Amino acid sequence: MVPETSQRRIPLILQCFLYILLVKRSIIITRYPELHFFFLGALFSTIVALVLSLFKIKASLHMLAISGLTVFIIGLNIHLQMQNPFWTALVVVLTGVVASSRLEMGAHTSTELLIGLLAGTLPQILFLFLWL
């Protein structure tokens, strides 16, 4: 919980480098295509959060992460043709729990939560079409 958006830049840059290292060296597309595109989507979400911080716009990084995971799990259920809706329901409920906890703690406004939700969801949806 840092008060200034400028204090988020160095951790976000470090996270971008770690995602690049992970995608280039460990989780290669030929071996793990689903995870490769998931972490690529996470990289793009982190870049979006970094660009937003440059414009002094604060996005909820917790919502960014849980919404990206939600889209990935929904896509994985479609890809694997799983008939059990348990995991989808669980991550949707967890997304609501994260959003309500961030509001209750006073860490974010509803606008910041919505920005985080969109920043986490949209890159995952775009990459979903590449591996689905």
N, C-alpha and C positions, 0 to 999 in steps of 0.2 A: 504494500500500500504506500506508494510514493505520491507525494502531493503534486509534483510537477511532471508534465508529460516528457520533458527533456531528460528526466532521470530514467526513463524507460528505454532510451535509444541504445545505450551500450549493451544491456542485457538482450535486447531484441537482435542487435547485430551479431552478438555471440551465438544466439540461438540459430540465426540464419546460417552461420558458418558450420555449426554442428549438424544441421539438417542437410547441408550440401555434402558434408563429409559422409554422413550416413547414406545418402542416396547414391553417391558416387562410388563408395568403397564397400559397404556392407550389404545393403538391400538393393541388389541389382535387378533390373527389369526382367532378365531372362530367368532368374530363379524365383523371385517373389513379386510378380507383377502387381498384385493387389496392394501389398504393403508399400511397394515402390511409389505407386501413385497416391497412396494415402499420405506418405511423408512428403511427397512433392506438393500435394495440396496444403499440407501443414506449413511448408516453406513459403508458399505463396501467401497464405494467411498471415504469416509472420511479417512478410514484406509489406503487406497491406497495412498491418498495425504499425510498422515502422514509418511508412509514408504518412499515415494519419498523425503520428506523433510529431512529425516534422511540421505539420500544419496546426499543431497544438490541439488536436482532436483526440480525446481519450476514448479508447474502446476497451471494453471489458475483456481481458485476456482469458479469464476463466470461461466466459461464455463462448469466446472464440474456440477454445479447446474442446469443450463439451459438445458444441454444435457440430464441429468438424468430425468428432468421434461418432456422433449420432448419424450423420449422413453416411459415414463409412460403414457402420454396422447395418444400416438399412440396405445399402448397396451390396454388402457382403451376403445378407440374407437373400436378396434377389439373385445374386450371382450363383450362390450355392443351392438355390431353390429349396430353402429350408421352410418347412411348414409351421414351425414353432414361432409364434409372435412374441415370446417372452423377452428376448434380448432387445427387440425394437421398443417394446413397451417400457422396459427398464431404463434404457437410455433417454427416452422421451421424458419419463418421470424425473430422472436425474438432472436433465436439462432444466426442468422447472424448479427443482430443489436448488440448483446452483443459482438460478436467476433470483429466486426469492431470498436466498441467503445473502446475496450481494446487495439487494435492496434493503434488507433488514439491518445489515451491518452499516449501511450508509456509505458503502465503498463506491457505489455507482448510482447514476440516475437511470431512469428507464430508457432514455435516448442512448446512453453509453452501452447499455445492455443490448439494445437493438443493433447498434453498430457492430458490437462484438459478435452477435449472432449472425449477421450478414457477412462479416469478414471471415467467419469460420465456415459458413455453409456454402457460399458461392464458389470458392475454389474447389471444394470437395465435389460439388455437383458437376463442375466443368470437367474435372479429371475422372469423374465416375463414368462418363461416356467413353473414355479411352480404354478402360479395362472391363467394363460390364458386358 
